[in-house]
Amino acid sequence: MALRLRTEMPEIKGITEWVNGESNKSDLLGKPVLVHFWSISCGMCKESLPAINEMREEFPQLQFVGIHMPRSEKDTDVDAVKETVVKYELKHPQGIDNEHNVVDAFENEFVPAFYLFDANGLLRHRSAGEKALTMLKKPLERVLGESE
């Protein structure tokens, strides 16, 4: 069962390793946050990474946190995840969640998946799969408009 809308952001803890700095819930409160789940074995995820980078540049008032969610034993290769982070120029914090601690806290089952939280840390939108980024556009505009 996925997190319900208006649910408080779960804690982001139990990460195997961080790349590009660490993030936790208390540091993120006060500004809108987009948490995206992805995996190195997911082609659709890799296709969405450049768009996430563009969003990061377009919306500096939005905080980004990536969570790498392994879908198989092969996906738990930390070095392979780090290589992908570098290859796709992901500059925001990336949590490698090999034990699914954050995945379970968010009740997430899919990649790519996006969770948009407002400045108060409440879930305002979630989407997953091929159309997930497209579905994010209007809720993102609404949440960013509220935080100005």
N, C-alpha and C positions, 0 to 999 in steps of 0.2 A: 504494500500500500504506500503510495507516494505521499510526501508531505502535503498537508492541506494548505490552501491559501490562507494568509494572515497568521500562519504559524511562525513562531520565533525561530530565528536562525539557530541550527544546532551548533554545538561546539565543533571546532575544526582541530581535532587532536588525535594522536595515535598515528601520525604520518611516519612512514618508513624513512623518508629523506626529503628535504626541501631543496629546491633549485630556485635561484633568484630571490632569496630571502624567504622568511617565514611569515605566515599570516595566522591570526587567531581571531575569534569572534569579538573580543573586547577592542582590539585594534581597528576592526572594520566598522564598528558602530559609529554613526554620525554622518556617513555618506552612503549613497546607494552602492550595492555590491552585486556583481555578476559572478556566480560560481559556475564554472563549466567542467563537466566530467568528460574525459576522453580516454582513448586507449591507443597504443601504438599499432595494434592489430586491426584497427577500425579505419578503413579507407575513407568513409564519410567524415570521420573525425578530422583526419588530416586535411581533407578538402575544406573544412570549416575554419581551420587555424588561421589562414591569411585574413579571413573576414573578421575574426576576433581581434587580430592585430590592428586592422583598420578601425574597428570600433574603439579600441583603446586609444588610438590617436584622435579620433573624432569626438570622443566623450571623456575629456580629462577629469571631469567631476565624478566619473564612475570608477569604482575600484574593481579590479579583476583578480580572481583566484582560480587557477587551474588545478584540477584533481585528476591525476592519472589513475585510472581504474583498470587493473589487469583483468583480462577475460580468460586467460589461460596461464599455465606455468611459464610459458615462453615470455609473456608480457611482464613478468616480474623482474626482468633483467634491467637493473637500475641504470647501467651504462647505456643501454639501448634507448631508454627513456630520455636520458640526458642528451644523447646525440640528436634525438628528435626535437627536443626543446631548442637546441642550438640551430638545427637545420631550419626550423620554422620561425626562428627569431622571436620566440616567446619570451618577453622581457618581464612579465609579471610573475608573482610567486606561483610555483608549481609544486604541489604536494604529490609525492609518489606514495600511493596508498595501497601497498602490497598486501596488507592484512584486512583491507576493506573496512577499516574503522570509521572513516568519514563517509564512505559509501553507505554503510549501514545506518549511521546517524542521520543521513539525508534520506534514507529509505529509497535510494536510487537503484534502478535496475538496468538502465539503458545508457548507451553512448552513441553519439554525443547527447549530452543532456545539459540544460541550462536552468539555473535557479536565480531569479532576480529578487533581491531584497531591497526594501526601501531604507532610508537613513535611520529608521528606528529598528532595523533588523527584522522586519516582518516580510514573509514571503509574499510577493505580489504577482509572480508569474513563474510557471515552470513549463518547459517543453522539451521534447526529445525527438531524435530521429532526423530524417531528411529535411523537413520543413521547419525545424526548430528555430533556426535563426530568423527566418521570415516571420514566424509567429511572435517573436520577441520584440519586433520593431515598435508597435503601438504601446504595449505596456511599458517599454523602456522610455519612450517619449513622455508618457504620463508620470512615471516615477521621477524622472529627471526634472520635469516641470514643477513637481511638488517640492523638490529640494532646493529650488532657486530662491 
